[in-house]
Amino acid sequence: MELIIGKTSGFCMGVKRAVEETTKVVEEARKIEDDEKNITYCLGELVHNPQVIQNLEQKGLQIIEKLEDIPDPKGKKVIFRAHGVTKQVYEEAEQLGLVVADFSCPKVLAIHKIAKQYVQKGIPIFLIGEKEHPEVIGTASFCGENYFVIQNEEGLQEAIQKVKGKINQLLVIAQTTFNLQKFEQFIETISKELQGVTIEVKNTICDATRLRQEETGQLSKNVDCMIVIGGKKSSNSNKLYQIAKANCNNTFFIENVNELENMVQKEGITEDDFRKYATIGMMAGASTPEQSVQEVVCFLEKQ
């Protein structure tokens, strides 16, 4: 059995920065003897990976769902996660007197900046992405009033019909982890349907996402089995799984080695099922720690 690990697997720059900086903050806070001051809060999960979150919580990080959950907030420290937050959250944090450590991915913040610039010009915006994803919710808050969040072909057609004949300019941006191929298909449709409109396309899908998707596509076409490792809530990990599954029927999506062990123990998949594969490809999402990858490698090497 040959194991081929994707070269682009694991933490992207934005996640690496957020995890490293958050670790520094919580470890420094633990040195403070005051029980109230040594608590560091994070608004939502820092990244979409249970193992990473569990590790940070053990160090003292406390996850909250809204800023008002922080008792006596003035002077307390709160971390803004890698996905970014809404414009209103920044304003609320200032009003509450919170000390903010903003670890939003720089690429996400760059999209917020682009959106604000075009809103000032009065140009409508098509935001391509998953409507319920925290990154998209954050970005949408900077898009003014004349914008559309587009997740699928149906939503795209609805948005096109609403603006057709009513606009002469349009900005198109995307969630950093959106499927590149799908984004390009959407752009082609927009260009055909809105002829005569000046369309400015900002491909804001980050390079790490693009490279992972491209490598996953290539790798999954040339192996007998694919294993994608990542959080089930992770948008980029889910997309890697979809790409791999389209090319390789024997594709597994797991969060950690425990899931792989459970498949062997409970789901009728045996060690022989893995031994029969001459080549197994592995790809990890942008918020998957290296330890999770190595644990899966060790498990497979024992088969």
N, C-alpha and C positions, 0 to 999 in steps of 0.2 A: 504493500500500500504506500503510495506516494502522497504526502501532504503538501499542498501548495497554498501558502498564506499570501493574500493580497498585499502588495507593497504599500497601498494607501490605507490599510486597515488601521482602526483605532482612533484615538483622540485627534480631532482637528484643532487648529490653532485657537479658535474661540473657546472651545471646551477646555483645552489644556490650561489656558490662561485663567478661566473662571475657577477651575478646580484648584489650581495652585494658589491663586490669590485668596480664595475663600479659606483654604487650609491655613494659610499664614494668619488670616484674621482671627479665626476661631482658636488657634493655638496661642496667639498673643492674648486673647481675651481670657483664656483659662488661667493665665498667670495673675490675673486681678483677683484679689481676695473678696471684693464686694460681690455678693451673689447676683445682684441685679445687673451690674455692669459687665459681668463676664458672660452674659448671654448674648449671642449673635443670632439675629433673625434673618431668614431668607424668604422673600416673597415668592411662594411657589417653589417647586423643585428646581434646584440649580441647573441640572441637566436631566434628561430623560433616561436615567439608568439607575435601577434599584440598588446595585452594589455600591456605586459611587455615593448615593444619598445616604445609605446605611453607614458607610464609613465616616462621612462628615457628621452625621448625627451622633455617632459614638464619640466624636471629638468635641461635641457641644453645640453644633448647629441646630437651630430650632426652625422648622418649616412652618410658615403661616400662610393662610389663604388670602387675607386682606390686612391692610396696615392697621386697621382699628383693633385687630387681635393683640396688638402689642400693648401691654399694660404701662401706664404712665410713659408714653412714647418720647417725650422731650429728652433729647440727648442720647437715646438708645440707638444702637447701630443696626442697620438693615441692609442686606445685600440684594441687589437686583440681579436676577439670573441671566444666563447666557442668551435666552430667547428675547430679552428686552421687555420693556413694560410700556404701558400707555402714557400718553401725554398727561392724562388726569392723575396718574399715580405719582408722577414727578411733582405735580402741583400739590397733591395731598401730603406727600412726604415733607415738603417744605413747610406747609401749614402746621404740621404736627411737630415740627422741630426735630425730626429724625436726622441722624447722621447716616448718609447714604454712601455705600460702597457699590458703585455701578460697574458690574462685571458683564454687562451686555456685550455680546460679540461685536467687535468693531465693524464688521461687515453689515450687521443688522442696524447699527447706529448710522452707518453710511446711507442705508435705504431711507431711514427716517429723514435724513438731511435732504435727500433728493426729493422726497415727497413734499416737504415743506417748501422747497424752492419752486416747485411747479404749482403748488397751491397759491403761492404769492403771485404767480403769473396768470392765475385763473384757468389753468389747463386741467381738464378732467383726467381721472386716473383709473386705469384697469389694474387691479392688484391680483395677480395670479397666485393662488395658494389655497390651503385648507382653512375654511372659515373658522373652525373652532381651535385652530392651533394658536398657542400663546404668542408666537412671533407675529403671525398675521393680525391678530387682535391688536397687538401693540402698534404695528405699522399703520393699520387702518386709522388709528386715532390721529395720525399726522397727515392724513389725506384730505382734510377739509370736509366739505359736504358733497361734492360732486365726484364720487368714486364708486367703483363696483368691485367687490371681492368675487373672484371667479375661480371655482374649484373644478368644474367639469365642462364638457361640451354643451350641455343643456344650459348651464349658467352663462356660458360664453354667448350663446345665441340670444338669450334674454337681454344681456347687457348691450349687445350690438344693436338689437332692435330698438332699445330705449334711447340710444344716442344717434342712430342713423338719421342723417338730415338735420341734426340739431347742433353738431359740433364741427369745427374745422381743424382742431388740434387734439391730440391724445397722447398721454404718457402711459406706457406699459412697463410695469415692474413685477418682480416675482419674489416669493418666499425663497430664502436662501437654499432650502433643501428640496425644492420642487423638482419633479422629474424633467430633466433637460429635453428629452425627446418630445414629451407632451407639451412643454413650453413652446418649442419651435413649431409644433403643429398648430398651436393656438395663434401664434404670430402670423402664420401663413393664412389662417382663416380670417383673422382681423384685417389683414392687408387686402384680401379679396373682397370682403364684405364692406369695407369702409374706404373704397377708392375715392380719392379727392381729399381725404383727410390727411393732414400731416401727422404721421405717427412716429413718435420717438420711443424707441425700444431700449430699455436699460436692462440688460441681462444680469440681474442681481443674484442669480444662482451662484453660490460661492464656488471657487475653483476646487476646494476639497470635495464638495458634493459632486461636481461634474466628473472629477478624476475617479472617485470611488464608483460612480455609476458606470463609467466607461470601462473601468477595469473589471467590475463585476460582470458586465455583459460579455466581455471577451473571455474571462476565466470560466464562466458557467457554460460556455459553448465547447469547452475543451477538457472537461472533467466528467467523471462518472457520477459524482455526487458533489453537492454544494452545501456548506453549512454557513449560515449567516448568524452572527452573534450580535445581539443588541437588545435594548429595552423595548418592550412591546408597545410602549407609548411613544417611542422615538420615530419621528416622521422619516428621517433619513434611513434608519435601519429597515423600516417597513418597505421603503422604495427599493432598497437593495434586494430584499427578499423577493419582491414582485419581479424585478429584472432577472434575478437568478432563476426563479421558478419558470419564467417564460422560456428559458433556454435549456433548463435541466429538470427533468421530472423528479429526480431524487434530490430535492432541496428541503433542508430543514432550517427552521427559524427558532433560535433558542436565546434565552437571556444569559444562561450560564451553563456550566458543566452539569449541574444538578438536573437540568431538564433532559440532557442527553442520557444521563444515567437512568432517569425515570422512564425514558422511552425503552431502554433495554429491559428494565425490570417490570414495567407495567403495561406497555403498549404493544407487546408482541414482536418488537424489533429485537433481534438477537445480535450478539457479537459477530456472528457469521454474516449478518447483513452488511456490516461495515467491512469485513474482510474481503467480501466479494468485489469491492470497488478497487480498481487498480489505481485510480487517482481521485483524491478528495480535495476540492477547493474550499478555502475558508476566507470569509470577508467579515470584518467587524465594523459596526457603525461608528459614527463620529464621537459618540459619548461612551464608547465601550473601553474600559481599562485594559491595558496589556495583560494584567493578571488573568482576566477572564479568558483571553485568547489562549494563554499558555496552559491553563487548566484543561481546556478542551483538547489541546495538542497532546498533553500527557495522557489523557483518557484514551484518545484514538491510538496512540503509539503502543498502548498496552494490549490493544485488541489483536 
